[in-house]
Structure formats: structure tokens, C-alpha cells
Amino acid sequence: MGEKQVFIGLKKFRERKRFRQNQLAEMLGISNTVYNYWEKGRNNPSFVIYQKLIEMGATVEELFGIPYSARADEGEPGLLEEIKNLKKRVEDLERGKSHLSRV
């Protein structure tokens, strides 16, 4: 699950729903510029945004390329574990950004 997959997934979801970037940005409560950065891979959404996207019908597989049926007994982490790992990564990134803003 690389950063490239995330912005490809955002675009796939938006196109599947037939939203324009500015429409989806408005629904998420963000500026079109911020959304555009996400879709181009310049920045990543917060965990809260991922939750909103999933509530709007995005799938984990669509956004992150993680098979919904991923199972631990197949040598892959389970879906719940992947989501926990993602949440931790996002929180770590957000902490890093807040640290930089204090410098």
C-alpha cells in the first residue's frame, strides 16, 4: 500500500461516483486545492477523511489496494490490522507535521 495507490484510489472513487474534484472537496469540507494535492499525491488525507470517504461508499480495496478478504492465515495481515496500521501511520504523519510547525 504505497502513497501512489492512495491517490489513484481517490481518483477511482471520485470517477466511479461521477463527482468532480470540487464537488467531492465540498462534501468533505475541504478546499479544492487540498483535494487536488491529495489526488496528485502531493499530500495525504487524514484518517478522518478516509472514514468520511468510506461512509460515502469508498471501499478499502479501492482506496488502498487492500483486498477486502485479506486473511491472516494466508500470510497477509487481516483487514482490521491493516486499518489499525494505517491509522497509526496517519497519526505519526500528523504528529510529525505538528512538530515541524512548532520549529
GROMACS elastic network, one bead per residue, 0.5 to 0.9 nm:
[ bonds ]
;  ai    aj funct       b0    kb
    1     4     6  0.81018   500
    1     5     6  0.62399   500
    1     6     6  0.76354   500
    1    64     6  0.57869   500
    1    65     6  0.63252   500
    1    66     6  0.72138   500
    2     5     6  0.53659   500
    2     6     6  0.68533   500
    2    64     6  0.78185   500
    2    65     6  0.88831   500
    3     6     6  0.51764   500
    3     7     6  0.67709   500
    3     8     6  0.87875   500
    3    41     6  0.68028   500
    3    43     6  0.88685   500
    3    44     6  0.77779   500
    3    64     6  0.86091   500
    4     7     6  0.56020   500
    4     8     6  0.62667   500
    4     9     6  0.85387   500
    4    40     6  0.87343   500
    4    41     6  0.64250   500
    5     8     6  0.50717   500
    5     9     6  0.58855   500
    5    10     6  0.85897   500
    5    62     6  0.88715   500
    5    63     6  0.71287   500
    5    64     6  0.57893   500
    5    65     6  0.65688   500
    6    10     6  0.62324   500
    6    11     6  0.87660   500
    6    38     6  0.83401   500
    6    39     6  0.80303   500
    6    41     6  0.76966   500
    6    44     6  0.78232   500
    6    62     6  0.86124   500
    6    63     6  0.55176   500
    6    64     6  0.53786   500
    6    65     6  0.80326   500
    7    10     6  0.50257   500
    7    11     6  0.63680   500
    7    12     6  0.86198   500
    7    38     6  0.60349   500
    7    40     6  0.62427   500
    7    41     6  0.54045   500
    7    42     6  0.89265   500
    7    43     6  0.89842   500
    7    44     6  0.79503   500
    7    63     6  0.77825   500
    7    64     6  0.88034   500
    8    11     6  0.52733   500
    8    12     6  0.61952   500
    8    13     6  0.87049   500
    8    39     6  0.69396   500
    8    40     6  0.83455   500
    8    41     6  0.84058   500
    8    62     6  0.86818   500
    8    63     6  0.75388   500
    8    64     6  0.86849   500
    9    13     6  0.61072   500
    9    14     6  0.85218   500
    9    39     6  0.84539   500
    9    58     6  0.89175   500
    9    61     6  0.83595   500
    9    62     6  0.52913   500
    9    64     6  0.63793   500
    9    65     6  0.76314   500
   10    13     6  0.52233   500
   10    14     6  0.61544   500
   10    15     6  0.85854   500
   10    38     6  0.79143   500
   10    39     6  0.61388   500
   10    53     6  0.88245   500
   10    58     6  0.86115   500
   10    62     6  0.79205   500
   10    63     6  0.59642   500
   10    64     6  0.89829   500
   11    14     6  0.50645   500
   11    15     6  0.60236   500
   11    16     6  0.84018   500
   11    21     6  0.87542   500
   11    39     6  0.62261   500
   11    63     6  0.88458   500
   12    15     6  0.52449   500
   12    16     6  0.59834   500
   12    17     6  0.85827   500
   12    62     6  0.71538   500
   12    63     6  0.79772   500
   13    16     6  0.50884   500
   13    17     6  0.62106   500
   13    18     6  0.84468   500
   13    19     6  0.87706   500
   13    53     6  0.86461   500
   13    57     6  0.84094   500
   13    58     6  0.60542   500
   13    59     6  0.83270   500
   13    62     6  0.69044   500
   13    63     6  0.73965   500
   14    17     6  0.52462   500
   14    18     6  0.59960   500
   14    19     6  0.53139   500
   14    20     6  0.71025   500
   14    21     6  0.73953   500
   14    24     6  0.72041   500
   14    58     6  0.88598   500
   15    19     6  0.61267   500
   15    20     6  0.77578   500
   16    19     6  0.78767   500
   17    57     6  0.87591   500
   19    22     6  0.80348   500
   19    23     6  0.59245   500
   19    24     6  0.60943   500
   20    23     6  0.52073   500
   20    24     6  0.64288   500
   20    25     6  0.86017   500
   21    24     6  0.53534   500
   21    25     6  0.60576   500
   21    26     6  0.86033   500
   21    32     6  0.65827   500
   21    35     6  0.70252   500
   21    36     6  0.70844   500
   21    39     6  0.89147   500
   22    26     6  0.61085   500
   22    27     6  0.86501   500
   22    31     6  0.76884   500
   22    32     6  0.50896   500
   22    33     6  0.86521   500
   22    35     6  0.79700   500
   22    36     6  0.86995   500
   23    26     6  0.52101   500
   23    27     6  0.63165   500
   23    28     6  0.87328   500
   23    32     6  0.83323   500
   24    27     6  0.50203   500
   24    28     6  0.61939   500
   24    29     6  0.85885   500
   24    30     6  0.87590   500
   24    32     6  0.83358   500
   24    35     6  0.81208   500
   25    28     6  0.51176   500
   25    29     6  0.61484   500
   25    30     6  0.52057   500
   25    31     6  0.58581   500
   25    32     6  0.53624   500
   25    33     6  0.85706   500
   25    34     6  0.79458   500
   25    35     6  0.58032   500
   25    36     6  0.86170   500
   26    30     6  0.59185   500
   26    31     6  0.68673   500
   26    32     6  0.74509   500
   27    30     6  0.78054   500
   28    31     6  0.87364   500
   28    49     6  0.70577   500
   28    52     6  0.71654   500
   28    53     6  0.80532   500
   30    33     6  0.83139   500
   30    34     6  0.66039   500
   30    35     6  0.70337   500
   31    34     6  0.53357   500
   31    35     6  0.65035   500
   31    36     6  0.86466   500
   32    35     6  0.51241   500
   32    36     6  0.59975   500
   32    37     6  0.86386   500
   33    37     6  0.62626   500
   33    38     6  0.87891   500
   34    37     6  0.51868   500
   34    38     6  0.65146   500
   34    39     6  0.88951   500
   34    43     6  0.82213   500
   34    45     6  0.89048   500
   35    38     6  0.50987   500
   35    39     6  0.63097   500
   35    40     6  0.86532   500
   35    43     6  0.89632   500
   35    45     6  0.83403   500
   36    39     6  0.51508   500
   36    40     6  0.61553   500
   36    41     6  0.85663   500
   36    42     6  0.85686   500
   37    40     6  0.51376   500
   37    41     6  0.61143   500
   37    43     6  0.57448   500
   37    44     6  0.79666   500
   38    41     6  0.50568   500
   38    42     6  0.58531   500
   38    43     6  0.50286   500
   38    44     6  0.53120   500
   38    45     6  0.65896   500
   39    42     6  0.77043   500
   39    43     6  0.82854   500
   39    44     6  0.84814   500
   40    43     6  0.79258   500
   41    44     6  0.69061   500
   44    90     6  0.84834   500
   45    48     6  0.79354   500
   45    49     6  0.58612   500
   45    50     6  0.68161   500
   45    90     6  0.82942   500
   46    49     6  0.53083   500
   46    50     6  0.65689   500
   46    51     6  0.88499   500
   46    87     6  0.87302   500
   46    90     6  0.62245   500
   46    91     6  0.80629   500
   46    94     6  0.78404   500
   47    50     6  0.50005   500
   47    51     6  0.62582   500
   47    52     6  0.87202   500
   47    86     6  0.80363   500
   47    87     6  0.61083   500
   47    90     6  0.62197   500
   47    91     6  0.78133   500
   48    51     6  0.50586   500
   48    52     6  0.63389   500
   48    53     6  0.87423   500
   49    53     6  0.61726   500
   49    54     6  0.86096   500
   50    53     6  0.50564   500
   50    54     6  0.62197   500
   50    55     6  0.85889   500
   50    58     6  0.87286   500
   50    63     6  0.85191   500
   51    54     6  0.51438   500
   51    55     6  0.61706   500
   51    56     6  0.86403   500
   52    56     6  0.62043   500
   52    57     6  0.88151   500
   52    58     6  0.88036   500
   53    57     6  0.65100   500
   53    58     6  0.54622   500
   53    59     6  0.82862   500
   53    63     6  0.89197   500
   54    57     6  0.50986   500
   54    59     6  0.59687   500
   54    60     6  0.73306   500
   54    63     6  0.88882   500
   55    58     6  0.71031   500
   58    61     6  0.84603   500
   58    62     6  0.66118   500
   58    63     6  0.69283   500
   59    62     6  0.50438   500
   59    63     6  0.62693   500
   59    64     6  0.84784   500
   59    68     6  0.81862   500
   60    63     6  0.52424   500
   60    64     6  0.57971   500
   60    65     6  0.70891   500
   60    66     6  0.62953   500
   60    67     6  0.76620   500
   60    68     6  0.67902   500
   60    79     6  0.87323   500
   60    83     6  0.87111   500
   61    64     6  0.53889   500
   61    67     6  0.51733   500
   61    68     6  0.59183   500
   62    65     6  0.57261   500
   62    66     6  0.76740   500
   62    67     6  0.87120   500
   63    66     6  0.80548   500
   64    67     6  0.87393   500
   65    68     6  0.89595   500
   66    69     6  0.84327   500
   66    70     6  0.72057   500
   66    79     6  0.76919   500
   66    82     6  0.82033   500
   67    70     6  0.52881   500
   67    79     6  0.79792   500
   68    71     6  0.88167   500
   68    78     6  0.88416   500
   68    79     6  0.65668   500
   69    78     6  0.80451   500
   69    79     6  0.73844   500
   70    73     6  0.89362   500
   70    74     6  0.76502   500
   70    76     6  0.63094   500
   70    77     6  0.68452   500
   70    78     6  0.53693   500
   70    79     6  0.58995   500
   71    74     6  0.55489   500
   71    75     6  0.72913   500
   71    76     6  0.58330   500
   71    77     6  0.62545   500
   71    79     6  0.72228   500
   72    75     6  0.54403   500
   72    79     6  0.86401   500
   73    76     6  0.70716   500
   73    77     6  0.83635   500
   73    78     6  0.85800   500
   74    77     6  0.83356   500
   76    79     6  0.89334   500
   77    80     6  0.81683   500
   77    81     6  0.60240   500
   77    82     6  0.63768   500
   78    81     6  0.52712   500
   78    82     6  0.63078   500
   78    83     6  0.88071   500
   79    82     6  0.50293   500
   79    83     6  0.62584   500
   79    84     6  0.86676   500
   80    83     6  0.51396   500
   80    84     6  0.62477   500
   80    85     6  0.86286   500
   81    84     6  0.50587   500
   81    85     6  0.61239   500
   81    86     6  0.85427   500
   82    85     6  0.50364   500
   82    86     6  0.60863   500
   82    87     6  0.85870   500
   83    87     6  0.61085   500
   83    88     6  0.86020   500
   84    87     6  0.50911   500
   84    88     6  0.62462   500
   84    89     6  0.86708   500
   85    88     6  0.51337   500
   85    89     6  0.62115   500
   85    90     6  0.86958   500
   86    89     6  0.50469   500
   86    90     6  0.61839   500
   86    91     6  0.85484   500
   87    90     6  0.51839   500
   87    91     6  0.61207   500
   87    92     6  0.85487   500
   88    91     6  0.50561   500
   88    92     6  0.60417   500
   88    93     6  0.85489   500
   89    92     6  0.50639   500
   89    93     6  0.61472   500
   89    94     6  0.86015   500
   90    93     6  0.50449   500
   90    94     6  0.61239   500
   90    95     6  0.85842   500
   91    94     6  0.50448   500
   91    95     6  0.61094   500
   91    96     6  0.85429   500
   92    95     6  0.50968   500
   92    96     6  0.61670   500
   92    97     6  0.86959   500
   93    96     6  0.50430   500
   93    97     6  0.62911   500
   93    98     6  0.87573   500
   94    97     6  0.50735   500
   94    98     6  0.62704   500
   94    99     6  0.85982   500
   95    98     6  0.51369   500
   95    99     6  0.61385   500
   95   100     6  0.86790   500
   96    99     6  0.50485   500
   96   100     6  0.62981   500
   96   101     6  0.87747   500
   97   100     6  0.50817   500
   97   101     6  0.62943   500
   97   102     6  0.88772   500
   98   101     6  0.50824   500
   98   102     6  0.65306   500
   99   102     6  0.53754   500
   99   103     6  0.67310   500
  100   103     6  0.52765   500
